[in-house]
């Protein structure tokens, strides 16, 4: 019976895709959620994994666990490569095809280096757990390398951290890097002072946090300055290499560069053969459908929909004025709305246009520092920081995750410690370069501690003879040792070797 129900295929297990799948829990359809990873990631806290506050498992949860109780939902682990709208099929990475009756595309976005993809090697972005762990590795190893470096100029390069992009992610990264240097690592090194680390935040626009009110942007810049972060505005990055960042005619030596400057739509959007914006996002109709296709919806960061915000009423009307922001609350609203429109189509009802309700925007800058605009209110400092903490705990999926994150935050707040500072040397480091190997174990004597007679003076049961023994000789010696243990006198029953 269930095989006759329409299949709704949801591509992407992020905020939008997961919200869409859960909204269809009682719908007369089969829900298939497809994702290339088996977990849902709480991306707003990903920078805390990169800066060693949290572990990856603290902000992720298996998708199968989330949808365990939803009987009409199936989770598939695979990567979608292309979409054939004419055949209503999605081509997977293994060559198989997946049919659908309705498609909700929530594939999200990826890093955008504005046509300079070679920069990705030197300036990693922050979109996945792998990205966060790579950032963490580079940050921690920069301090380790500076501890070993003898040259003062090279040490300054190693202790210079550049964050490109002054949006919420860039501001939060820069603040966290400054706190690592000033507090978490200040007593851990002997040859360097981590507090001498230089953190530079580069923004190409005239102000930070362009989506925030101008007054809050200025407040964020002042709070960053109190942490020692250098803010460079109205300057475009023209080159990035292993030695640093070039901004126009100026070159800033730095060994660690982190990218938070831009995003572009998933490559999957191109296979839809529909108009895209400059960032590669799908320009959707007011009801979130692809124009001209009543069975394909695009939601989340991949959707381009312009609205006019109305913070006084908490909502907006669908007119061309403002792009719906790429935030988790907006993505969840779009996912739920697309699923509701699918339910309407299943029952023969017309779809409804999407109405965006602006619930505010927040950014934390460090310990007891932050900015927020919520329902027309402007918050800064400690109040904004507390609001950020509470809202993110509420949206974090899973009771265990909430408890663990609260404990980690409390530990970091009271001790200034970072509980996830694990890393390792690069894979190219040889065993010899790591220092001498463990000293050989002291040679042991035969049973009862009695030395053997005969042979080379001072010869014992040590490593010098071990290599010459055969399996048979080992067996004989084990038998003699067992015989010694069995005798009450403790004397060896075998005759000494002459």
C-alpha positions as a Python dict, from the first residue, in 0.01 Angstrom:
ca = {
    (1, 'X'): (0, 0, 0),
    (2, 'X'): (278, 242, 90),
    (3, 'X'): (447, 174, -245),
    (4, 'X'): (152, 343, -417),
    (5, 'X'): (197, 665, -221),
    (6, 'X'): (377, 957, -390),
    (7, 'X'): (748, 985, -316),
    (8, 'X'): (877, 1316, -186),
    (9, 'X'): (1255, 1334, -223),
    (10, 'X'): (1438, 1577, 4),
    (11, 'X'): (1799, 1643, -98),
    (12, 'X'): (2003, 1775, 194),
    (13, 'X'): (1988, 1712, 569),
    (14, 'X'): (2057, 2066, 685),
    (15, 'X'): (1815, 2300, 857),
    (16, 'X'): (1583, 2339, 558),
    (17, 'X'): (1584, 1975, 446),
    (18, 'X'): (1534, 1836, 794),
    (19, 'X'): (1250, 2080, 866),
    (20, 'X'): (1080, 1978, 541),
    (21, 'X'): (1108, 1605, 615),
    (22, 'X'): (969, 1644, 968),
    (23, 'X'): (678, 1856, 846),
    (24, 'X'): (570, 1567, 622),
    (25, 'X'): (538, 1326, 915),
    (26, 'X'): (160, 1282, 876),
    (27, 'X'): (139, 1347, 503),
    (28, 'X'): (7, 1074, 268),
    (29, 'X'): (343, 1020, 102),
    (30, 'X'): (678, 843, 125),
    (31, 'X'): (960, 1071, 237),
    (32, 'X'): (1315, 999, 127),
    (33, 'X'): (1589, 1219, 272),
    (34, 'X'): (1914, 1204, 77),
    (35, 'X'): (2243, 1340, 208),
    (36, 'X'): (2611, 1271, 144),
    (37, 'X'): (2678, 1277, 521),
    (38, 'X'): (2498, 1074, 783),
    (39, 'X'): (2461, 1361, 1031),
    (40, 'X'): (2281, 1690, 1073),
    (41, 'X'): (2528, 1966, 1155),
    (42, 'X'): (2449, 2272, 1365),
    (43, 'X'): (2654, 2512, 1154),
    (44, 'X'): (2618, 2827, 1370),
    (45, 'X'): (2849, 2662, 1626),
    (46, 'X'): (3094, 2520, 1375),
    (47, 'X'): (3344, 2798, 1441),
    (48, 'X'): (3365, 2677, 1803),
    (49, 'X'): (3487, 2341, 1676),
    (50, 'X'): (3746, 2526, 1467),
    (51, 'X'): (3862, 2722, 1773),
    (52, 'X'): (3880, 2418, 2007),
    (53, 'X'): (3581, 2499, 2230),
    (54, 'X'): (3360, 2209, 2120),
    (55, 'X'): (3408, 1867, 1965),
    (56, 'X'): (3237, 1771, 1637),
    (57, 'X'): (2997, 1528, 1809),
    (58, 'X'): (2872, 1812, 2032),
    (59, 'X'): (2706, 1992, 1739),
    (60, 'X'): (2609, 1698, 1517),
    (61, 'X'): (2355, 1419, 1537),
    (62, 'X'): (2286, 1123, 1305),
    (63, 'X'): (1995, 1194, 1070),
    (64, 'X'): (1863, 842, 1115),
    (65, 'X'): (1841, 901, 1488),
    (66, 'X'): (1647, 1224, 1437),
    (67, 'X'): (1392, 1061, 1202),
    (68, 'X'): (1381, 727, 1385),
    (69, 'X'): (1018, 767, 1495),
    (70, 'X'): (893, 893, 1158),
    (71, 'X'): (761, 579, 993),
    (72, 'X'): (707, 731, 649),
    (73, 'X'): (1069, 858, 627),
    (74, 'X'): (1368, 677, 477),
    (75, 'X'): (1725, 808, 500),
    (76, 'X'): (1973, 735, 221),
    (77, 'X'): (2347, 806, 235),
    (78, 'X'): (2459, 915, -112),
    (79, 'X'): (2557, 1223, -307),
    (80, 'X'): (2331, 1374, -572),
    (81, 'X'): (2518, 1467, -889),
    (82, 'X'): (2246, 1591, -1124),
    (83, 'X'): (1871, 1637, -1156),
    (84, 'X'): (1668, 1530, -1460),
    (85, 'X'): (1344, 1724, -1426),
    (86, 'X'): (1194, 1576, -1743),
    (87, 'X'): (1233, 1220, -1614),
    (88, 'X'): (1178, 1319, -1248),
    (89, 'X'): (1499, 1153, -1144),
    (90, 'X'): (1806, 1239, -939),
    (91, 'X'): (2138, 1093, -1053),
    (92, 'X'): (2354, 968, -764),
    (93, 'X'): (2732, 943, -737),
    (94, 'X'): (2731, 567, -790),
    (95, 'X'): (2545, 599, -1120),
    (96, 'X'): (2205, 492, -992),
    (97, 'X'): (1894, 704, -1034),
    (98, 'X'): (1631, 790, -777),
    (99, 'X'): (1274, 863, -890),
    (100, 'X'): (1059, 1128, -727),
    (101, 'X'): (708, 1267, -752),
    (102, 'X'): (800, 1587, -568),
    (103, 'X'): (1149, 1721, -507),
    (104, 'X'): (1259, 1955, -226),
    (105, 'X'): (1613, 2067, -301),
    (106, 'X'): (1802, 2188, 7),
    (107, 'X'): (2161, 2127, -103),
    (108, 'X'): (2293, 2448, 53),
    (109, 'X'): (2600, 2644, -50),
    (110, 'X'): (2975, 2606, -57),
    (111, 'X'): (3275, 2840, -37),
    (112, 'X'): (3318, 3112, -297),
    (113, 'X'): (3667, 3243, -370),
    (114, 'X'): (3538, 3481, -637),
    (115, 'X'): (3702, 3295, -921),
    (116, 'X'): (4032, 3235, -737),
    (117, 'X'): (3987, 2869, -648),
    (118, 'X'): (4362, 2827, -596),
    (119, 'X'): (4324, 3027, -274),
    (120, 'X'): (4134, 2738, -115),
    (121, 'X'): (4463, 2556, -56),
    (122, 'X'): (4595, 2839, 161),
    (123, 'X'): (4273, 2975, 315),
    (124, 'X'): (4022, 2705, 417),
    (125, 'X'): (3657, 2796, 454),
    (126, 'X'): (3411, 2678, 717),
    (127, 'X'): (3118, 2470, 596),
    (128, 'X'): (3171, 2119, 731),
    (129, 'X'): (3328, 1930, 1021),
    (130, 'X'): (3627, 1850, 801),
    (131, 'X'): (3675, 2224, 738),
    (132, 'X'): (3655, 2301, 1110),
    (133, 'X'): (3909, 2033, 1201),
    (134, 'X'): (4148, 2159, 934),
    (135, 'X'): (4115, 2513, 1071),
    (136, 'X'): (4178, 2387, 1424),
    (137, 'X'): (4485, 2196, 1309),
    (138, 'X'): (4634, 2500, 1137),
    (139, 'X'): (4566, 2730, 1432),
    (140, 'X'): (4717, 2500, 1695),
    (141, 'X'): (5016, 2396, 1484),
    (142, 'X'): (5099, 2761, 1417),
    (143, 'X'): (5173, 2805, 1787),
    (144, 'X'): (5368, 2480, 1798),
    (145, 'X'): (5581, 2585, 1502),
    (146, 'X'): (5643, 2927, 1657),
    (147, 'X'): (5765, 2758, 1975),
    (148, 'X'): (6038, 2583, 1772),
    (149, 'X'): (6125, 2875, 1544),
    (150, 'X'): (6449, 3061, 1614),
    (151, 'X'): (6408, 3343, 1362),
    (152, 'X'): (6207, 3634, 1505),
    (153, 'X'): (6060, 3742, 1169),
    (154, 'X'): (5937, 3393, 1087),
    (155, 'X'): (5797, 3362, 1438),
    (156, 'X'): (5591, 3678, 1382),
    (157, 'X'): (5457, 3530, 1058),
    (158, 'X'): (5355, 3212, 1240),
    (159, 'X'): (5178, 3415, 1510),
    (160, 'X'): (4983, 3626, 1259),
    (161, 'X'): (4630, 3509, 1184),
    (162, 'X'): (4425, 3667, 906),
    (163, 'X'): (4048, 3623, 874),
    (164, 'X'): (3907, 3728, 538),
    (165, 'X'): (3542, 3837, 558),
    (166, 'X'): (3365, 4060, 808),
    (167, 'X'): (3031, 3883, 829),
    (168, 'X'): (2907, 3695, 1139),
    (169, 'X'): (3139, 3398, 1079),
    (170, 'X'): (3445, 3617, 1029),
    (171, 'X'): (3370, 3832, 1334),
    (172, 'X'): (3314, 3527, 1553),
    (173, 'X'): (3633, 3359, 1429),
    (174, 'X'): (3843, 3670, 1487),
    (175, 'X'): (3709, 3714, 1840),
    (176, 'X'): (3770, 3350, 1925),
    (177, 'X'): (4127, 3361, 1789),
    (178, 'X'): (4202, 3663, 2005),
    (179, 'X'): (4067, 3490, 2315),
    (180, 'X'): (4275, 3178, 2244),
    (181, 'X'): (4590, 3390, 2237),
    (182, 'X'): (4504, 3610, 2535),
    (183, 'X'): (4363, 3347, 2769),
    (184, 'X'): (4361, 2979, 2668),
    (185, 'X'): (4728, 2947, 2564),
    (186, 'X'): (4901, 3219, 2757),
    (187, 'X'): (5067, 2984, 3013),
    (188, 'X'): (5128, 2683, 2791),
    (189, 'X'): (5449, 2780, 2609),
    (190, 'X'): (5801, 2855, 2729),
    (191, 'X'): (5975, 3021, 2435),
    (192, 'X'): (5688, 3236, 2301),
    (193, 'X'): (5420, 3454, 2452),
    (194, 'X'): (5089, 3365, 2279),
    (195, 'X'): (4952, 3704, 2380),
    (196, 'X'): (5180, 3856, 2116),
    (197, 'X'): (4976, 3685, 1842),
    (198, 'X'): (4832, 3924, 1585),
    (199, 'X'): (4473, 3875, 1462),
    (200, 'X'): (4370, 4073, 1153),
    (201, 'X'): (4013, 4085, 1018),
    (202, 'X'): (3987, 4198, 654),
    (203, 'X'): (3656, 4323, 512),
    (204, 'X'): (3609, 4457, 160),
    (205, 'X'): (3305, 4668, 248),
    (206, 'X'): (3307, 4995, 447),
    (207, 'X'): (3175, 4826, 764),
    (208, 'X'): (3153, 4492, 939),
    (209, 'X'): (2831, 4287, 967),
    (210, 'X'): (2660, 4442, 667),
    (211, 'X'): (2329, 4271, 749),
    (212, 'X'): (2317, 4441, 1090),
    (213, 'X'): (2220, 4793, 1183),
    (214, 'X'): (2506, 5039, 1137),
    (215, 'X'): (2512, 5118, 1507),
    (216, 'X'): (2562, 4750, 1590),
    (217, 'X'): (2837, 4723, 1330),
    (218, 'X'): (3030, 5001, 1502),
    (219, 'X'): (2975, 4836, 1839),
    (220, 'X'): (3111, 4507, 1704),
    (221, 'X'): (3423, 4682, 1578),
    (222, 'X'): (3480, 4847, 1916),
    (223, 'X'): (3440, 4515, 2097),
    (224, 'X'): (3688, 4350, 1861),
    (225, 'X'): (3934, 4630, 1929),
    (226, 'X'): (3918, 4562, 2304),
    (227, 'X'): (4029, 4206, 2228),
    (228, 'X'): (4323, 4332, 2024),
    (229, 'X'): (4182, 4243, 1682),
    (230, 'X'): (4298, 4468, 1396),
    (231, 'X'): (4012, 4550, 1159),
    (232, 'X'): (4095, 4643, 797),
    (233, 'X'): (3796, 4772, 598),
    (234, 'X'): (3728, 4881, 240),
    (235, 'X'): (4021, 4671, 116),
    (236, 'X'): (4000, 4384, -130),
    (237, 'X'): (4222, 4079, -109),
    (238, 'X'): (4407, 4035, -438),
    (239, 'X'): (4627, 3733, -363),
    (240, 'X'): (4673, 3458, -104),
    (241, 'X'): (4969, 3222, -87),
    (242, 'X'): (5167, 3022, 168),
    (243, 'X'): (5342, 3337, 290),
    (244, 'X'): (5037, 3556, 355),
    (245, 'X'): (4775, 3788, 209),
    (246, 'X'): (4812, 4064, -50),
    (247, 'X'): (4571, 4357, -30),
    (248, 'X'): (4634, 4588, -322),
    (249, 'X'): (4997, 4695, -300),
    (250, 'X'): (5038, 4577, 60),
    (251, 'X'): (5150, 4227, 153),
    (252, 'X'): (5070, 4098, 502),
    (253, 'X'): (5297, 3808, 603),
    (254, 'X'): (5091, 3536, 774),
    (255, 'X'): (5109, 3158, 782),
    (256, 'X'): (4744, 3106, 884),
    (257, 'X'): (4466, 3254, 669),
    (258, 'X'): (4101, 3164, 726),
    (259, 'X'): (3828, 3232, 469),
    (260, 'X'): (3485, 3366, 565),
    (261, 'X'): (3420, 3601, 275),
    (262, 'X'): (3159, 3448, 49),
    (263, 'X'): (2946, 3154, -56),
    (264, 'X'): (2808, 3015, -379),
    (265, 'X'): (2525, 2779, -454),
    (266, 'X'): (2570, 2405, -475),
    (267, 'X'): (2681, 2285, -821),
    (268, 'X'): (2364, 2076, -822),
    (269, 'X'): (2164, 2391, -901),
    (270, 'X'): (2311, 2414, -1251),
    (271, 'X'): (2150, 2085, -1351),
    (272, 'X'): (1806, 2235, -1297),
    (273, 'X'): (1847, 2440, -1617),
    (274, 'X'): (1676, 2741, -1459),
    (275, 'X'): (1795, 3100, -1401),
    (276, 'X'): (2051, 3146, -1123),
    (277, 'X'): (2177, 3460, -952),
    (278, 'X'): (2543, 3571, -948),
    (279, 'X'): (2612, 3347, -647),
    (280, 'X'): (2472, 3038, -819),
    (281, 'X'): (2148, 3028, -621),
    (282, 'X'): (1817, 2933, -779),
    (283, 'X'): (1575, 3221, -840),
    (284, 'X'): (1249, 3074, -712),
    (285, 'X'): (884, 3174, -738),
    (286, 'X'): (703, 3321, -433),
    (287, 'X'): (585, 2971, -334),
    (288, 'X'): (949, 2844, -346),
    (289, 'X'): (899, 2641, -663),
    (290, 'X'): (1126, 2648, -964),
    (291, 'X'): (949, 2866, -1224),
    (292, 'X'): (765, 2647, -1472),
    (293, 'X'): (790, 2328, -1264),
    (294, 'X'): (517, 2258, -1012),
    (295, 'X'): (695, 1957, -862),
    (296, 'X'): (1037, 2100, -771),
    (297, 'X'): (1095, 2326, -470),
    (298, 'X'): (1425, 2491, -371),
    (299, 'X'): (1475, 2601, -10),
    (300, 'X'): (1741, 2717, 231),
    (301, 'X'): (2065, 2888, 132),
    (302, 'X'): (2028, 2762, -224),
    (303, 'X'): (1708, 2962, -282),
    (304, 'X'): (1706, 3323, -402),
    (305, 'X'): (1383, 3489, -290),
    (306, 'X'): (1336, 3861, -239),
    (307, 'X'): (1096, 3992, 24),
    (308, 'X'): (1024, 4309, 216),
    (309, 'X'): (1088, 4269, 591),
    (310, 'X'): (827, 4383, 836),
    (311, 'X'): (981, 4357, 1180),
    (312, 'X'): (692, 4541, 1345),
    (313, 'X'): (461, 4247, 1272),
    (314, 'X'): (733, 3984, 1274),
    (315, 'X'): (677, 3896, 911),
    (316, 'X'): (720, 4006, 552),
    (317, 'X'): (524, 4014, 229),
    (318, 'X'): (659, 3867, -93),
    (319, 'X'): (763, 4171, -293),
    (320, 'X'): (1097, 4241, -458),
    (321, 'X'): (1288, 4438, -198),
    (322, 'X'): (1521, 4231, 19),
    (323, 'X'): (1685, 3890, -19),
    (324, 'X'): (1583, 3637, 244),
    (325, 'X'): (1902, 3596, 450),
    (326, 'X'): (2100, 3273, 460),
    (327, 'X'): (2027, 3205, 827),
    (328, 'X'): (1912, 2891, 1007),
    (329, 'X'): (1569, 3033, 1110),
    (330, 'X'): (1498, 3142, 752),
    (331, 'X'): (1603, 2801, 616),
    (332, 'X'): (1375, 2618, 861),
    (333, 'X'): (1082, 2843, 770),
    (334, 'X'): (1138, 2776, 401),
    (335, 'X'): (1167, 2401, 457),
    (336, 'X'): (842, 2387, 652),
    (337, 'X'): (664, 2605, 397),
    (338, 'X'): (776, 2396, 99),
    (339, 'X'): (658, 2080, 275),
    (340, 'X'): (324, 2244, 351),
    (341, 'X'): (287, 2334, -15),
    (342, 'X'): (359, 1972, -110),
    (343, 'X'): (81, 1862, 126),
    (344, 'X'): (-152, 2114, -39),
    (345, 'X'): (-67, 1973, -382),
    (346, 'X'): (-130, 1618, -259),
    (347, 'X'): (-478, 1724, -151),
    (348, 'X'): (-547, 1921, -467),
    (349, 'X'): (-519, 2263, -304),
    (350, 'X'): (-328, 2562, -446),
    (351, 'X'): (10, 2654, -304),
    (352, 'X'): (71, 2963, -89),
    (353, 'X'): (346, 3223, -118),
    (354, 'X'): (623, 3216, 139),
    (355, 'X'): (609, 3474, 417),
    (356, 'X'): (938, 3533, 596),
    (357, 'X'): (921, 3617, 965),
    (358, 'X'): (1237, 3793, 1072),
    (359, 'X'): (1329, 3662, 1417),
    (360, 'X'): (1647, 3866, 1439),
    (361, 'X'): (2019, 3828, 1384),
    (362, 'X'): (2292, 3764, 1640),
    (363, 'X'): (2670, 3742, 1650),
    (364, 'X'): (2902, 3671, 1940),
    (365, 'X'): (3242, 3836, 1954),
    (366, 'X'): (3391, 3664, 2255),
    (367, 'X'): (3349, 3631, 2625),
    (368, 'X'): (3055, 3851, 2734),
    (369, 'X'): (3066, 4033, 2401),
    (370, 'X'): (2818, 4028, 2116),
    (371, 'X'): (2562, 4215, 1909),
    (372, 'X'): (2200, 4128, 1836),
    (373, 'X'): (1893, 4276, 1674),
    (374, 'X'): (1579, 4093, 1779),
    (375, 'X'): (1222, 4211, 1706),
    (376, 'X'): (1337, 4568, 1655),
    (377, 'X'): (1558, 4572, 1967),
    (378, 'X'): (1932, 4639, 1949),
    (379, 'X'): (2146, 4455, 2202),
    (380, 'X'): (2518, 4478, 2264),
    (381, 'X'): (2772, 4342, 2510),
    (382, 'X'): (2677, 4096, 2782),
    (383, 'X'): (2301, 4104, 2713),
    (384, 'X'): (2355, 4018, 2346),
    (385, 'X'): (2599, 3745, 2446),
    (386, 'X'): (2346, 3583, 2682),
    (387, 'X'): (2075, 3607, 2416),
    (388, 'X'): (2306, 3436, 2168),
    (389, 'X'): (2380, 3155, 2416),
    (390, 'X'): (2017, 3084, 2500),
    (391, 'X'): (1888, 3096, 2142),
    (392, 'X'): (2156, 2860, 2014),
    (393, 'X'): (2094, 2612, 2293),
    (394, 'X'): (1721, 2610, 2210),
    (395, 'X'): (1782, 2542, 1840),
    (396, 'X'): (2048, 2275, 1902),
    (397, 'X'): (1901, 1933, 1822),
    (398, 'X'): (1922, 1664, 2090),
    (399, 'X'): (1902, 1679, 2469),
    (400, 'X'): (2249, 1528, 2508),
    (401, 'X'): (2401, 1786, 2275),
    (402, 'X'): (2245, 2069, 2474),
    (403, 'X'): (2379, 1937, 2804),
    (404, 'X'): (2729, 1872, 2667),
    (405, 'X'): (2753, 2215, 2504),
    (406, 'X'): (2636, 2385, 2823),
    (407, 'X'): (2900, 2199, 3024),
    (408, 'X'): (3175, 2286, 2773),
    (409, 'X'): (3070, 2651, 2771),
    (410, 'X'): (3063, 2664, 3151),
    (411, 'X'): (3408, 2504, 3171),
    (412, 'X'): (3549, 2749, 2916),
    (413, 'X'): (3388, 3044, 3093),
    (414, 'X'): (3518, 2970, 3443),
    (415, 'X'): (3859, 2826, 3353),
    (416, 'X'): (3945, 3003, 3025),
    (417, 'X'): (4041, 2657, 2896),
    (418, 'X'): (3961, 2503, 2558),
    (419, 'X'): (3861, 2141, 2601),
    (420, 'X'): (3915, 2028, 2241),
    (421, 'X'): (4275, 2126, 2170),
    (422, 'X'): (4383, 1791, 2025),
    (423, 'X'): (4595, 1792, 1712),
    (424, 'X'): (4898, 1620, 1564),
    (425, 'X'): (5205, 1703, 1360),
    (426, 'X'): (5172, 1699, 983),
    (427, 'X'): (5174, 1361, 813),
    (428, 'X'): (5506, 1435, 647),
    (429, 'X'): (5701, 1442, 973),
    (430, 'X'): (5928, 1139, 986),
    (431, 'X'): (5988, 926, 1291),
    (432, 'X'): (6349, 1039, 1312),
    (433, 'X'): (6248, 1407, 1321),
    (434, 'X'): (6025, 1346, 1620),
    (435, 'X'): (6325, 1272, 1839),
    (436, 'X'): (6496, 958, 1966),
    (437, 'X'): (6295, 643, 1997),
    (438, 'X'): (6225, 482, 2330),
    (439, 'X'): (6531, 344, 2506),
    (440, 'X'): (6563, -35, 2494),
    (441, 'X'): (6439, -222, 2795),
    (442, 'X'): (6707, -328, 3043),
    (443, 'X'): (6814, -689, 2988),
    (444, 'X'): (6662, -936, 3224),
    (445, 'X'): (6826, -1232, 3392),
    (446, 'X'): (6707, -1593, 3381),
    (447, 'X'): (6459, -1725, 3632),
    (448, 'X'): (6520, -1629, 3991),
    (449, 'X'): (6745, -1344, 3879),
    (450, 'X'): (7047, -1577, 3843),
    (451, 'X'): (7288, -1488, 3562),
    (452, 'X'): (7388, -1755, 3311),
    (453, 'X'): (7728, -1911, 3321),
    (454, 'X'): (7965, -1936, 3035),
    (455, 'X'): (7956, -1757, 2707),
    (456, 'X'): (8048, -1395, 2668),
    (457, 'X'): (8122, -1222, 3001),
    (458, 'X'): (7819, -1033, 3124),
    (459, 'X'): (7594, -1190, 2862),
    (460, 'X'): (7233, -1183, 2969),
    (461, 'X'): (6895, -1247, 2825),
    (462, 'X'): (6899, -910, 2645),
    (463, 'X'): (6826, -766, 2306),
    (464, 'X'): (7168, -868, 2169),
    (465, 'X'): (7070, -1237, 2168),
    (466, 'X'): (6701, -1200, 2102),
    (467, 'X'): (6750, -1161, 1729),
    (468, 'X'): (6945, -1491, 1706),
    (469, 'X'): (6687, -1706, 1879),
    (470, 'X'): (6462, -1941, 1688),
    (471, 'X'): (6103, -2028, 1782),
    (472, 'X'): (6230, -2362, 1915),
    (473, 'X'): (6478, -2202, 2152),
    (474, 'X'): (6207, -1967, 2279),
    (475, 'X'): (5987, -2268, 2356),
    (476, 'X'): (6267, -2438, 2552),
    (477, 'X'): (6330, -2128, 2760),
    (478, 'X'): (5961, -2085, 2839),
    (479, 'X'): (5951, -2449, 2953),
    (480, 'X'): (6254, -2398, 3180),
    (481, 'X'): (6096, -2083, 3327),
    (482, 'X'): (5775, -2273, 3402),
    (483, 'X'): (5976, -2548, 3566),
    (484, 'X'): (6153, -2293, 3785),
    (485, 'X'): (5827, -2146, 3903),
    (486, 'X'): (5689, -2487, 3990),
    (487, 'X'): (5976, -2578, 4226),
    (488, 'X'): (5938, -2462, 4583),
    (489, 'X'): (6306, -2381, 4615),
    (490, 'X'): (6293, -2146, 4318),
    (491, 'X'): (6613, -2304, 4175),
    (492, 'X'): (6630, -2363, 3805),
    (493, 'X'): (6591, -2732, 3713),
    (494, 'X'): (6782, -2706, 3389),
    (495, 'X'): (7155, -2718, 3376),
    (496, 'X'): (7331, -2392, 3303),
    (497, 'X'): (7473, -2344, 2960),
    (498, 'X'): (7848, -2397, 2942),
}
